Amino acid sequence: MKTIAFVQYPGLTPLDIVDPLQVFSELSRLVPGYDTIVVGERIEPMATDTPLCLVPSHTFDTMPDPYALIVPGGTAPTLAAMADEKLLDRLRTAAARSQLVGSVCTGSLLLAAAGLLEGRRANSHWMYRNLLAKFGATPVAERWVQDDYVITAAGVSAGIDLALHLVGELAGHDTARKVQLFLEYDPKPPFGPIDWEAANPGQYAPQGQKRLRQALADHPALLERLTA
């Protein structure tokens, strides 16, 4: 049995975990030998950055060795979690037991803070992608990027693309296309694709810096490292 384990922690963005979780749950239904779980410190409701609470299915101590470990991201709570040494140690231990390690959105910052992205190409949400370099990673602006056994996706919705890509790698393109069909994943945004040149992401840099300073106010050493 190959276990796909998603990490849950307080304050994450629900779509960062639910989107790829749904994709892999379809894989588990279509192909024998795969199981999808959600792992957290305790099995109890945890707040997200929306009004929705989520409950993990396993604890870090009781989960089986994962084939893949996927870390979702979020906003301020995820930035603050970069200083959560207990969580980072959990990630290091679980990653050492995994054959594949991945992230969605700012979940890559947690992998980076745990020392798991040093010397690797990686991506994150565009607002915080540059922080990866502070941990020794090479930021790459792609929908998802794979470096050996580590794969990281861009913001939120990119988690679906990452998961479908992995389903294709694990079970073949025909299975991945079936999953895409069953989920009716055929995005056509009502306002068209993002025009990155017109969007000028740089204009949001002050907002990102403010959020980072607030999230790490109690961790001045880490804050200085990331803002120097």
C-alpha positions, -999 to +999 in steps of 0.1 A: +000+000+000+014+034-010+002+061+014-002+097+003+000+118+034-012+154+036+001+175+065-025+195+084-016+223+108-036+252+122-044+281+099-037+265+065-057+274+034-083+247+028-080+247-010-042+240-006-050+207+010-085+198-003-078+203-040-049+178-043-064+156-016-095+151-039-073+142-068-054+116-049-086+103-033-098+096-069-066+078-075-072+056-045-107+048-058-095+039-093-062+021-086-058-005-058-027-001-037-030+037-029-044+052+003-048+089+011-046+102+046-044+136+065-019+138+093-017+163+122-004+166+157-037+156+171-070+142+158-092+172+165-108+201+146-082+226+135-090+262+123-081+272+088-078+307+073-115+305+065-145+298+087-141+261+079-124+237+104-108+204+093-099+172+112-069+150+103-074+113+100-041+103+116-014+117+139+022+119+131+029+092+156+003+067+142+006+072+105+022+045+083+054+053+065+042+076+037+050+071+000+044+108-005+043+136+020+024+168+008+026+200+027-002+226+020+003+263+025-016+293+037-012+330+047-001+344+080-004+312+100+019+294+076+044+322+077+044+319+115+047+281+113+082+287+098+093+292+134+074+262+148+103+238+155+080+210+166+062+211+133+094+214+113+109+184+131+078+164+123+083+173+086+120+163+087+111+130+103+082+122+079+102+133+049+130+109+058+104+081+056+090+092+023+099+085-013+083+118-025+080+151-008+058+179-021+041+212-013+014+235-025+017+273-023+036+286+007+038+250+021+072+251+004+083+277+029+078+251+056+098+226+037+125+252+032+125+262+069+129+225+078+161+224+056+145+202+030+149+225+000+185+235+003+202+234-031+170+225-049+148+243-074+114+251-059+083+273-062+058+289-039+031+315-040+044+344-062+042+369-032+067+348-012+087+329-038+118+350-032+120+339+004+130+304-007+164+318-016+169+327+021+168+290+029+193+280+001+167+270-025+166+284-061+132+300-067+116+290-100+084+306-115+067+275-129+033+259-122+051+232-105+088+222-104+104+188-096+139+184-083+147+148-077+122+135-052+109+169-042+081+186-061+067+221-052+037+239-067+028+276-071-002+291-054-035+274-043-050+261-076-016+248-088-021+220-063-046+204-086-021+205-115+007+191-093-015+162-081-027+154-116+009+153-128+018+129-100-012+107-107+001+105-143+035+096-131+022+070-106-007+054-125-003+065-161-017+093-182-050+075-189-058+073-152-048+110-147-072+119-176-100+099-159-094+118-127-095+151-146-128+140-162-144+128-130-135+161-113-146+180-144-113+199-142-114+221-173-106+256-160-119+285-180-117+315-156-145+340-162-120+368-166-094+349-186-059+339-177-037+360-154-018+387-172+013+387-151+028+418-168-003+438-162-008+424-127+026+438-116+030+415-085+057+438-072+030+463-061+019+438-034+054+435-019+047+459+009+016+439+019+036+407+019+063+422+040+038+436+065+022+401+069+056+385+073+066+410+100+033+404+119+036+367+116+072+365+129+070+394+154+080+370+182+108+355+162+132+384+154+161+362+143+141+345+117+124+377+106+158+394+102+171+365+081+141+367+058+140+405+054+177+413+053 
